[in-house]
């Protein structure tokens, strides 16, 4: 789901490594009356509940038309609606907030683990490699500082 489906082109997906668009369904919000206000009259307030209801209805319609396995909210204005969409469809919903959370957890680990320590090491080929160690434990090939 994106603010304007017409502006999302195959080259955008290609740049992200997505070559097969056969099972990808792009849904733009350019025809949504409430959502269009953001672009047509940015000073006008949008009704958040009306927008949420519209987005939920749109995702339900898309779920009925296509066999969806997940929803990606491409637009940075959409994450506040993710939980409503998730609850209404029962599908996983991804957006830039879930991306940042996933990257953060990959680096810092679950809350009950200490963060990773990164120490640059120079490899034999002259390139630097990052080494990650937990709790100061040493690996056989690299020292953890």
DSSP file (Angstrom, degrees, kcal/mol; ACC not computed):
  #  RESIDUE AA STRUCTURE BP1 BP2  ACC     N-H-->O    O-->H-N    N-H-->O    O-->H-N    TCO  KAPPA ALPHA  PHI   PSI    X-CA   Y-CA   Z-CA
    1    1 A X              0   0    0      0, 0.0    73,-2.7     0, 0.0    74,-0.8   0.000 360.0 360.0 360.0 131.7    0.0    0.0    0.0
    2    2 A X  B     -a   28   0A   0     25,-2.6    27,-1.5    72,-0.2     3,-0.3  -0.932 360.0-112.1-140.0 160.4    1.4    3.3   -1.0
    3    3 A X  S    S+     0   0    0     -2,-0.3    26,-0.4     1,-0.3     2,-0.4   0.908 110.7  17.2 -60.4 -43.1    0.2    7.0   -1.2
    4    4 A X    >   -     0   0    0     24,-0.2     3,-1.4    25,-0.2     4,-0.4  -0.883  63.3-168.7-137.1 103.1    0.2    7.0   -5.0
    5    5 A X  G >  S+     0   0    0     -2,-0.4     3,-0.8    -3,-0.3    -1,-0.1   0.759  86.1  64.6 -62.1 -26.0    0.3    3.7   -6.8
    6    6 A X  G 3  S+     0   0    0      1,-0.2    -1,-0.3     3,-0.0    -2,-0.0   0.743  98.2  54.5 -70.6 -21.9    1.1    5.4  -10.1
    7    7 A X  G <  S+     0   0    0     -3,-1.4     2,-0.8     1,-0.1    -1,-0.2   0.573  87.1  87.3 -90.0  -8.1    4.4    6.6   -8.9
    8    8 A X    <   -     0   0    0     -3,-0.8     2,-0.2    -4,-0.4    -1,-0.1  -0.822  64.8-177.3 -95.0 108.0    5.7    3.1   -7.8
    9    9 A X    >>  -     0   0    0     -2,-0.8     3,-1.3     1,-0.1     4,-1.2  -0.576  41.7-104.6-106.0 163.2    7.3    1.7  -11.0
   10   10 A X  H 3> S+     0   0    0      1,-0.3     4,-2.7     2,-0.2     5,-0.2   0.826 118.3  62.7 -55.3 -32.7    8.9   -1.7  -11.7
   11   11 A X  H 3> S+     0   0    0      1,-0.2     4,-2.1     2,-0.2    -1,-0.3   0.810  97.5  57.3 -66.3 -27.3   12.3   -0.1  -11.6
   12   12 A X  H <> S+     0   0    0     -3,-1.3     4,-0.7     2,-0.2    -1,-0.2   0.928 110.8  42.7 -64.5 -44.0   11.7    0.8   -7.9
   13   13 A X  H ><>S+     0   0    0     -4,-1.2     5,-2.9     1,-0.2     3,-0.8   0.897 111.6  54.6 -68.8 -39.7   11.2   -2.9   -7.2
   14   14 A X  H ><5S+     0   0    0     -4,-2.7     3,-1.7     1,-0.3    -1,-0.2   0.891 103.5  56.0 -59.5 -39.9   14.1   -3.9   -9.4
   15   15 A X  H 3<5S+     0   0    0     -4,-2.1    -1,-0.3     1,-0.3    -2,-0.2   0.738 107.4  49.8 -64.1 -22.3   16.3   -1.6   -7.3
   16   16 A X  T <<5S-     0   0    0     -3,-0.8    -1,-0.3    -4,-0.7    -2,-0.2   0.312 125.6-102.8 -97.4   6.8   15.2   -3.5   -4.2
   17   17 A X  T < 5S+     0   0    0     -3,-1.7     2,-0.8     1,-0.2    -3,-0.2   0.625  79.3 134.2  85.2  13.1   16.0   -6.9   -5.9
   18   18 A X      < +     0   0    0     -5,-2.9    -1,-0.2     1,-0.2    -2,-0.2  -0.856  15.6 158.6 -99.6 107.6   12.4   -7.8   -6.7
   19   19 A X        +     0   0    0     -2,-0.8     2,-0.8     1,-0.2    -1,-0.2   0.813  57.5  66.3 -97.3 -36.8   12.3   -9.1  -10.2
   20   20 A X        +     0   0    0      1,-0.1     3,-0.3    -7,-0.1    -1,-0.2  -0.792  50.5 170.0 -94.2 110.2    9.1  -11.1  -10.3
   21   21 A X    >   +     0   0    0     -2,-0.8     3,-1.5     1,-0.2    -1,-0.1   0.302  47.0 107.3 -98.6   7.6    6.1   -8.8   -9.8
   22   22 A X  T 3  S+     0   0    0      1,-0.3    -1,-0.2     3,-0.0    -2,-0.0   0.877  88.1  31.9 -57.1 -43.9    3.5  -11.5  -10.6
   23   23 A X  T 3  S+     0   0    0     -3,-0.3     2,-0.5     2,-0.0    -1,-0.3   0.144  97.6 104.1-102.5  19.6    2.3  -11.9   -7.0
   24   24 A X    <   -     0   0    0     -3,-1.5     2,-0.6     2,-0.0    -3,-0.0  -0.892  51.2-166.6-104.1 126.0    2.8   -8.3   -6.0
   25   25 A X        -     0   0    0     -2,-0.5     2,-0.5     2,-0.0    -3,-0.0  -0.930   4.4-159.6-117.7 109.3   -0.3   -6.2   -5.7
   26   26 A X        -     0   0    0     -2,-0.6     2,-0.5   -18,-0.1   -21,-0.0  -0.763   7.3-170.2 -90.0 127.0    0.3   -2.4   -5.4
   27   27 A X        -     0   0    0     -2,-0.5   -25,-2.6   -23,-0.0     2,-0.3  -0.971   4.8-160.6-121.0 118.4   -2.5   -0.5   -4.0
   28   28 A X  B     -a    2   0A   0     -2,-0.5     3,-0.3   -27,-0.2   -25,-0.2  -0.658  17.3-148.8 -96.8 154.4   -2.4    3.3   -4.2
   29   29 A X    >   +     0   0    0    -27,-1.5     3,-1.6   -26,-0.4   -25,-0.2   0.229  66.9 111.1-102.1  12.2   -4.4    5.7   -2.1
   30   30 A X  T 3  S+     0   0    0      1,-0.3    -1,-0.2   -28,-0.2   -26,-0.1   0.735  80.7  46.4 -62.3 -23.2   -4.6    8.4   -4.7
   31   31 A X  T 3  S+     0   0    0     -3,-0.3     2,-0.6     4,-0.0    -1,-0.3   0.432  83.3 110.6 -98.6  -0.1   -8.3    7.8   -5.2
   32   32 A X    <>  -     0   0    0     -3,-1.6     4,-2.6     1,-0.2     5,-0.2  -0.658  63.5-145.6 -78.6 120.4   -9.2    7.8   -1.5
   33   33 A X  H  > S+     0   0    0     -2,-0.6     4,-0.6     1,-0.2    -1,-0.2   0.889  95.4  40.2 -55.6 -47.8  -11.2   10.9   -0.8
   34   34 A X  H >4 S+     0   0    0      1,-0.2     3,-0.9     2,-0.2     4,-0.3   0.915 116.2  49.6 -70.7 -42.5   -9.9   11.5    2.7
   35   35 A X  H >4 S+     0   0    0      1,-0.2     3,-1.6     2,-0.2     4,-0.4   0.844  99.9  65.4 -66.5 -34.7   -6.3   10.5    1.9
   36   36 A X  H >X S+     0   0    0     -4,-2.6     4,-3.0     1,-0.3     3,-1.3   0.757  84.2  75.8 -60.1 -25.0   -6.1   12.8   -1.1
   37   37 A X  H <X S+     0   0    0     -3,-0.9     4,-2.0    -4,-0.6     7,-0.3   0.831  83.8  65.7 -57.0 -31.9   -6.5   15.8    1.2
   38   38 A X  H <4 S+     0   0    0     -3,-1.6    -1,-0.3    -4,-0.3    -2,-0.2   0.865 116.0  26.9 -57.9 -36.2   -2.8   15.4    2.2
   39   39 A X  H <4 S+     0   0    0     -3,-1.3     3,-0.3    -4,-0.4    -2,-0.2   0.823 126.5  42.8 -96.6 -38.4   -1.8   16.2   -1.4
   40   40 A X  H  < S+     0   0    0     -4,-3.0    -3,-0.2     1,-0.2    -2,-0.2   0.852 135.4   9.1 -81.4 -35.0   -4.6   18.4   -2.6
   41   41 A X    ><  +     0   0    0     -4,-2.0     3,-2.5    -5,-0.3    -1,-0.2  -0.545  66.9 176.1-145.2  72.8   -5.1   20.6    0.5
   42   42 A X  T 3  S+     0   0    0     -3,-0.3     4,-0.1     1,-0.3    -1,-0.1   0.726  80.1  59.8 -57.1 -24.1   -2.3   19.9    2.9
   43   43 A X  T 3  S+     0   0    0      2,-0.1    -1,-0.3    -6,-0.1     2,-0.3   0.658  87.8  93.6 -78.4 -14.3   -3.5   22.6    5.3
   44   44 A X  S <  S-     0   0    0     -3,-2.5     2,-0.2    -7,-0.3    -3,-0.1  -0.586  81.6-118.8 -80.4 137.3   -6.9   20.8    5.7
   45   45 A X        -     0   0    0     -2,-0.3     2,-0.3     1,-0.0    -1,-0.1  -0.490  22.5-142.0 -72.5 142.0   -7.2   18.4    8.6
   46   46 A X        -     0   0    0     -2,-0.2     2,-0.9    -4,-0.1     3,-0.1  -0.788  19.5-116.6 -99.7 152.1   -7.9   14.8    7.7
   47   47 A X     >  -     0   0    0     -2,-0.3     4,-2.7     1,-0.2     5,-0.2  -0.785  24.2-160.9 -88.6 107.8  -10.2   12.7    9.8
   48   48 A X  H  > S+     0   0    0     -2,-0.9     4,-2.9     1,-0.2     5,-0.2   0.887  88.1  49.7 -60.8 -42.8   -8.0   10.0   11.2
   49   49 A X  H  > S+     0   0    0      2,-0.2     4,-2.6     1,-0.2    -1,-0.2   0.894 111.4  49.1 -65.9 -38.6  -10.8    7.6   12.1
   50   50 A X  H  > S+     0   0    0      2,-0.2     4,-2.6     1,-0.2    -2,-0.2   0.925 112.8  48.4 -64.3 -43.6  -12.3    7.9    8.6
   51   51 A X  H  X S+     0   0    0     -4,-2.7     4,-2.7     2,-0.2    -2,-0.2   0.927 111.3  49.8 -61.4 -44.9   -8.9    7.3    7.1
   52   52 A X  H  X S+     0   0    0     -4,-2.9     4,-2.5     1,-0.2    -2,-0.2   0.931 111.9  47.7 -60.7 -46.1   -8.4    4.3    9.4
   53   53 A X  H  X S+     0   0    0     -4,-2.6     4,-2.5     1,-0.2    -1,-0.2   0.910 112.5  50.0 -61.2 -42.1  -11.8    2.8    8.4
   54   54 A X  H  X S+     0   0    0     -4,-2.6     4,-2.6     2,-0.2    -2,-0.2   0.913 111.6  47.8 -62.2 -43.7  -11.1    3.5    4.7
   55   55 A X  H  X S+     0   0    0     -4,-2.7     4,-2.4     2,-0.2    -2,-0.2   0.896 111.9  49.5 -66.9 -39.8   -7.7    1.7    4.9
   56   56 A X  H  X S+     0   0    0     -4,-2.5     4,-2.3    -5,-0.2    -2,-0.2   0.936 112.6  47.4 -63.3 -46.0   -9.1   -1.3    6.8
   57   57 A X  H  X S+     0   0    0     -4,-2.5     4,-2.5     1,-0.2    -2,-0.2   0.906 111.5  51.4 -62.3 -41.8  -11.9   -1.6    4.2
   58   58 A X  H  X S+     0   0    0     -4,-2.6     4,-2.5     1,-0.2    -1,-0.2   0.916 111.2  46.6 -61.7 -44.2   -9.4   -1.3    1.4
   59   59 A X  H  X S+     0   0    0     -4,-2.4     4,-2.3     2,-0.2    -1,-0.2   0.868 111.4  51.8 -69.7 -34.3   -7.2   -4.0    2.8
   60   60 A X  H  X S+     0   0    0     -4,-2.3     4,-1.9     2,-0.2    -2,-0.2   0.924 110.8  48.6 -64.0 -42.8  -10.2   -6.3    3.4
   61   61 A X  H  X S+     0   0    0     -4,-2.5     4,-1.9     1,-0.2    -2,-0.2   0.936 112.6  47.5 -61.4 -46.9  -11.2   -5.8   -0.2
   62   62 A X  H  X S+     0   0    0     -4,-2.5     4,-2.6     1,-0.2    -1,-0.2   0.876 109.3  54.2 -62.9 -37.5   -7.7   -6.5   -1.5
   63   63 A X  H  < S+     0   0    0     -4,-2.3     5,-0.3     1,-0.2    -1,-0.2   0.864 109.5  48.1 -64.1 -35.5   -7.6   -9.6    0.8
   64   64 A X  H  < S+     0   0    0     -4,-1.9    -1,-0.2     1,-0.2    -2,-0.2   0.840 116.2  43.3 -73.1 -33.1  -10.8  -10.9   -0.8
   65   65 A X  H  < S+     0   0    0     -4,-1.9     2,-0.3    -5,-0.1    -2,-0.2   0.829 122.2  30.0 -80.8 -33.5   -9.5  -10.2   -4.3
   66   66 A X  S  < S-     0   0    0     -4,-2.6     2,-1.6    -5,-0.2    -1,-0.1  -0.885  83.1-111.3-128.0 154.2   -6.0  -11.6   -3.9
   67   67 A X        -     0   0    0     -2,-0.3     2,-0.2    -3,-0.0    -4,-0.1  -0.658  47.6-169.8 -84.3  86.1   -4.4  -14.3   -1.8
   68   68 A X        +     0   0    0     -2,-1.6     3,-0.1    -5,-0.3    -5,-0.0  -0.535  25.0 178.0 -82.2 143.7   -2.4  -11.9    0.4
   69   69 A X  S    S-     0   0    0      1,-0.4    23,-0.6    -2,-0.2     2,-0.3   0.565  71.6  -3.6-113.4 -20.6    0.2  -13.3    2.8
   70   70 A X  E     -b   92   0B   0     21,-0.2    -1,-0.4     2,-0.0     2,-0.4  -0.974  62.0-129.6-163.9 164.1    1.4   -9.9    4.2
   71   71 A X  E     -b   93   0B   0     21,-2.3    23,-3.3    -2,-0.3     2,-0.5  -0.990  12.4-159.4-127.0 133.0    0.9   -6.2    3.7
   72   72 A X  E     -b   94   0B   0     -2,-0.4     2,-1.0    21,-0.2    23,-0.2  -0.959   7.3-153.4-112.0 122.2    3.7   -3.6    3.3
   73   73 A X        +     0   0    0     21,-3.4    23,-0.4    -2,-0.5   -71,-0.2  -0.819  17.7 177.4 -93.5 100.5    2.9    0.0    4.1
   74   74 A X        +     0   0    0    -73,-2.7   -72,-0.2    -2,-1.0    -1,-0.2   0.847  52.8  84.2 -75.7 -35.3    5.3    1.8    1.8
   75   75 A X  S >  S-     0   0    0    -74,-0.8     3,-1.6     1,-0.1     4,-0.4  -0.459  76.0-136.5 -74.7 138.4    4.2    5.4    2.7
   76   76 A X  T 3  S+     0   0    0      1,-0.3     3,-0.2    -2,-0.2    -1,-0.1   0.601 102.6  62.3 -71.5  -9.6    5.7    7.0    5.8
   77   77 A X  T 3  S+     0   0    0      1,-0.1     3,-0.3     2,-0.1    -1,-0.3   0.516  92.4  68.6 -87.8  -5.4    2.3    8.3    6.8
   78   78 A X    X   +     0   0    0     -3,-1.6     3,-2.5     1,-0.2     4,-0.4   0.727  67.4  86.7 -92.4 -22.7    0.8    4.8    7.1
   79   79 A X  G >  S+     0   0    0     -4,-0.4     3,-1.6     1,-0.3     4,-0.4   0.806  81.2  65.0 -52.8 -32.4    2.5    3.2   10.2
   80   80 A X  G 3  S+     0   0    0     -3,-0.3    -1,-0.3     1,-0.3     4,-0.3   0.746 104.5  48.2 -60.9 -17.9   -0.1    4.7   12.6
   81   81 A X  G <> S+     0   0    0     -3,-2.5     4,-2.2     1,-0.1    -1,-0.3   0.457  83.6  97.1 -97.6  -2.2   -2.7    2.5   10.9
   82   82 A X  H <> S+     0   0    0     -3,-1.6     4,-2.9    -4,-0.4     5,-0.2   0.890  81.6  49.4 -58.4 -45.6   -0.7   -0.7   10.9
   83   83 A X  H  > S+     0   0    0     -4,-0.4     4,-2.9     1,-0.2    -1,-0.2   0.908 110.6  50.1 -64.3 -40.8   -2.3   -2.2   14.0
   84   84 A X  H  > S+     0   0    0     -4,-0.3     4,-2.1     2,-0.2    -1,-0.2   0.919 114.1  45.5 -62.0 -42.3   -5.9   -1.6   12.8
   85   85 A X  H  X S+     0   0    0     -4,-2.2     4,-2.2     2,-0.2     6,-0.4   0.918 113.3  50.2 -66.6 -43.1   -5.0   -3.2    9.5
   86   86 A X  H  X S+     0   0    0     -4,-2.9     4,-2.6    -5,-0.2     5,-0.3   0.927 112.9  46.2 -60.0 -47.1   -3.3   -6.1   11.2
   87   87 A X  H  < S+     0   0    0     -4,-2.9    -1,-0.2     1,-0.2    -2,-0.2   0.880 114.5  47.8 -64.5 -39.0   -6.3   -6.7   13.5
   88   88 A X  H  < S+     0   0    0     -4,-2.1    -1,-0.2    -5,-0.2    -2,-0.2   0.841 125.0  27.1 -72.7 -33.9   -8.8   -6.5   10.7
   89   89 A X  H  < S-     0   0    0     -4,-2.2    -2,-0.2     2,-0.2    -3,-0.2   0.702  89.1-134.5-103.6 -22.7   -7.0   -8.8    8.3
   90   90 A X     <  +     0   0    0     -4,-2.6     2,-0.3    -5,-0.3    -3,-0.1   0.598  66.2 125.5  74.6   9.8   -5.0  -11.1   10.6
   91   91 A X  S    S-     0   0    0     -6,-0.4    -1,-0.3    -5,-0.3    -2,-0.2  -0.695  71.2-100.0-100.3 152.8   -2.1  -10.6    8.3
   92   92 A X  E     -b   70   0B   0    -23,-0.6   -21,-2.3    -2,-0.3     2,-0.5  -0.503  37.3-154.3 -66.2 139.7    1.4   -9.4    9.2
   93   93 A X  E     -b   71   0B   0    -23,-0.2     2,-0.3    -2,-0.2   -21,-0.2  -0.979   9.3-167.4-122.1 125.9    1.9   -5.7    8.4
   94   94 A X  E     +b   72   0B   0    -23,-3.3   -21,-3.4    -2,-0.5     2,-0.3  -0.857  17.4 148.2-114.2 147.0    5.3   -4.3    7.7
   95   95 A X     >  -     0   0    0     -2,-0.3     4,-1.9   -23,-0.2     5,-0.1  -0.875  64.4 -74.8-157.1-173.3    6.4   -0.7    7.4
   96   96 A X  H  > S+     0   0    0    -23,-0.4     4,-2.3    -2,-0.3     5,-0.2   0.780 127.0  59.0 -68.6 -23.0    9.5    1.4    8.2
   97   97 A X  H  > S+     0   0    0      2,-0.2     4,-2.4     1,-0.2    -1,-0.2   0.927 107.1  45.5 -68.4 -44.6    8.9    1.1   11.9
   98   98 A X  H  > S+     0   0    0      2,-0.2     4,-2.5     1,-0.2    -2,-0.2   0.872 112.0  53.9 -66.1 -34.5    9.0   -2.7   11.8
   99   99 A X  H  X S+     0   0    0     -4,-1.9     4,-2.5     2,-0.2     5,-0.2   0.947 110.2  45.4 -61.9 -48.9   12.1   -2.4    9.7
  100  100 A X  H  X S+     0   0    0     -4,-2.3     4,-2.7     1,-0.2    -2,-0.2   0.911 113.4  50.4 -62.8 -42.2   13.9   -0.2   12.2
  101  101 A X  H  X S+     0   0    0     -4,-2.4     4,-2.6     2,-0.2    -1,-0.2   0.911 110.8  49.1 -62.1 -42.1   12.8   -2.5   15.0
  102  102 A X  H  X S+     0   0    0     -4,-2.5     4,-2.3     2,-0.2    -2,-0.2   0.917 113.1  46.5 -63.7 -43.7   14.1   -5.6   13.2
  103  103 A X  H  X S+     0   0    0     -4,-2.5     4,-1.8     2,-0.2     5,-0.2   0.923 112.7  50.5 -64.6 -43.6   17.5   -3.9   12.5
  104  104 A X  H  X S+     0   0    0     -4,-2.7     4,-3.3     1,-0.2     5,-0.4   0.931 112.5  45.7 -60.3 -46.4   17.7   -2.7   16.1
  105  105 A X  H  X S+     0   0    0     -4,-2.6     4,-2.5     1,-0.2    -1,-0.2   0.871 109.1  55.9 -67.1 -35.0   17.0   -6.1   17.5
  106  106 A X  H  < S+     0   0    0     -4,-2.3    -1,-0.2    -5,-0.2    -2,-0.2   0.859 117.3  36.3 -63.2 -33.6   19.5   -7.8   15.0
  107  107 A X  H  < S+     0   0    0     -4,-1.8     9,-1.1    -5,-0.1    -2,-0.2   0.903 130.3  28.6 -84.4 -45.4   22.2   -5.5   16.3
  108  108 A X  H  < S-     0   0    0     -4,-3.3    -3,-0.2    -5,-0.2    -2,-0.2   0.642  99.2-139.7 -95.3 -14.7   21.3   -5.3   20.0
  109  109 A X     <  -     0   0    0     -4,-2.5    -1,-0.2    -5,-0.4    -2,-0.1  -0.123  47.0 -30.9  80.7 175.7   19.6   -8.6   20.5
  110  110 A X  S >  S-     0   0    0      1,-0.1     3,-2.3    -4,-0.1     0, 0.0  -0.202  73.8 -97.9 -61.0 160.8   16.5   -9.3   22.6
  111  111 A X  T 3  S+     0   0    0      1,-0.3    -1,-0.1     4,-0.0     4,-0.1   0.759 122.3  56.4 -55.2 -28.2   16.0   -7.1   25.6
  112  112 A X  T 3  S+     0   0    0      2,-0.1     2,-0.3     0, 0.0    -1,-0.3   0.446  96.7  77.3 -87.1   2.1   17.5   -9.7   28.0
  113  113 A X  S <  S-     0   0    0     -3,-2.3     3,-0.1    -5,-0.1     2,-0.1  -0.845  85.6-112.6-108.4 147.2   20.9   -9.9   26.1
  114  114 A X        -     0   0    0     -2,-0.3    -4,-0.1     1,-0.1    -2,-0.1  -0.386  45.2 -92.0 -70.7 157.3   23.7   -7.3   26.2
  115  115 A X        -     0   0    0      1,-0.1    20,-0.3    -4,-0.1    -7,-0.2  -0.225  45.1 -96.4 -66.8 159.3   24.3   -5.3   23.0
  116  116 A X        -     0   0    0     -9,-1.1     2,-0.5    18,-0.1    18,-0.2  -0.444  30.0-138.7 -71.2 147.2   26.9   -6.5   20.4
  117  117 A X  E     -C  133   0C   0     16,-1.3    16,-1.1    -2,-0.1     2,-0.5  -0.930  15.1-154.8-104.8 134.4   30.4   -5.0   20.6
  118  118 A X  E     +C  132   0C   0     -2,-0.5     2,-0.4    14,-0.2    14,-0.2  -0.938  16.4 173.7-112.2 125.2   31.9   -4.2   17.2
  119  119 A X  E     -C  131   0C   0     12,-1.6    12,-1.0    -2,-0.5     2,-0.1  -0.975  30.0-127.2-130.5 121.0   35.6   -4.1   16.7
  120  120 A X  E     -C  130   0C   0     -2,-0.4     2,-0.4    10,-0.2    10,-0.2  -0.416  26.3-168.6 -68.0 137.1   37.0   -3.6   13.2
  121  121 A X  E     -C  129   0C   0      8,-2.5     8,-3.2    -2,-0.1     2,-0.6  -0.973  20.9-127.1-125.0 140.0   39.6   -6.2   12.2
  122  122 A X  E     -C  128   0C   0     -2,-0.4     6,-0.2     6,-0.2     5,-0.1  -0.783  28.2-146.3 -89.5 121.3   41.8   -6.0    9.2
  123  123 A X    >   -     0   0    0      4,-3.5     3,-2.0    -2,-0.6    -1,-0.0  -0.288  28.4-100.3 -80.1 169.1   41.5   -9.1    7.0
  124  124 A X  T 3  S+     0   0    0      1,-0.3    -1,-0.1     2,-0.1    -2,-0.0   0.805 122.3  58.3 -59.6 -30.8   44.3  -10.7    5.1
  125  125 A X  T 3  S-     0   0    0      2,-0.1    -1,-0.3     1,-0.1     3,-0.1   0.397 120.9-106.6 -83.9   5.6   43.0   -9.1    1.9
  126  126 A X  S <  S+     0   0    0     -3,-2.0     2,-0.2     1,-0.3    -2,-0.1   0.323  82.3 122.9  90.3  -8.4   43.3   -5.6    3.4
  127  127 A X        -     0   0    0     -5,-0.1    -4,-3.5     1,-0.0     2,-0.4  -0.544  62.8-119.7 -84.6 153.4   39.6   -5.1    3.9
  128  128 A X  E     -C  122   0C   0     -6,-0.2     2,-0.4    -2,-0.2    -6,-0.2  -0.753  26.1-165.4 -92.2 138.8   38.1   -4.4    7.3
  129  129 A X  E     -C  121   0C   0     -8,-3.2    -8,-2.5    -2,-0.4     2,-0.4  -0.974  18.7-126.0-123.3 139.2   35.6   -6.8    8.7
  130  130 A X  E     -C  120   0C   0     -2,-0.4     2,-0.5   -10,-0.2   -10,-0.2  -0.668  22.5-157.5 -82.7 136.5   33.3   -6.1   11.7
  131  131 A X  E     -C  119   0C   0    -12,-1.0   -12,-1.6    -2,-0.4     2,-0.5  -0.957   2.8-160.0-116.6 130.9   33.5   -8.6   14.5
  132  132 A X  E     +C  118   0C   0     -2,-0.5     2,-0.4   -14,-0.2   -14,-0.2  -0.930  13.1 174.6-114.2 133.3   30.7   -9.0   16.9
  133  133 A X  E     -C  117   0C   0    -16,-1.1   -16,-1.3    -2,-0.5     2,-0.4  -0.994  20.2-141.1-137.2 142.1   31.1  -10.6   20.3
  134  134 A X  S >  S-     0   0    0     -2,-0.4     3,-2.2     1,-0.2   -18,-0.1  -0.849  81.2  -4.3-103.8 139.4   28.7  -11.1   23.2
  135  135 A X  T 3  S-     0   0    0     -2,-0.4    -1,-0.2   -20,-0.3     3,-0.1   0.728 120.3 -70.2  57.0  25.8   29.8  -10.7   26.8
  136  136 A X  T 3  S+     0   0    0     -3,-0.2    -1,-0.3     1,-0.2     8,-0.2   0.603  87.6 155.9  71.4  10.6   33.4  -10.2   25.8
  137  137 A X    <   -     0   0    0     -3,-2.2     2,-0.4     6,-0.1    -1,-0.2  -0.423  37.6-129.7 -69.6 146.1   33.8  -13.9   24.7
  138  138 A X        -     0   0    0     -3,-0.1     2,-0.2    -2,-0.1     5,-0.2  -0.762  10.6-144.1 -99.2 141.7   36.5  -14.5   22.2
  139  139 A X        -     0   0    0      3,-1.2     5,-0.1    -2,-0.4    -6,-0.0  -0.556  28.9-110.1 -93.0 168.7   36.1  -16.4   19.0
  140  140 A X  S    S+     0   0    0      1,-0.2    -1,-0.1    -2,-0.2     3,-0.1   0.811 115.2  36.3 -68.9 -29.3   38.9  -18.6   17.7
  141  141 A X  S    S+     0   0    0      1,-0.1     2,-0.3     2,-0.0    -1,-0.2   0.663 120.2  36.2-102.1 -15.6   39.7  -16.3   14.8
  142  142 A X  S    S-     0   0    0    -21,-0.0    -3,-1.2     2,-0.0     2,-0.4  -0.973  70.8-126.6-137.3 150.3   39.2  -12.9   16.3
  143  143 A X        -     0   0    0     -2,-0.3     2,-0.5    -5,-0.2    -5,-0.1  -0.761  20.4-141.7 -92.1 141.8   39.7  -11.1   19.6
  144  144 A X              0   0    0     -2,-0.4   -12,-0.1    -8,-0.2   -26,-0.0  -0.893 360.0 360.0-101.9 130.0   36.9   -9.3   21.2
  145  145 A X              0   0    0     -2,-0.5    -1,-0.1    -8,-0.0   -27,-0.1   0.442 360.0 360.0-103.1 360.0   37.8   -6.1   22.9
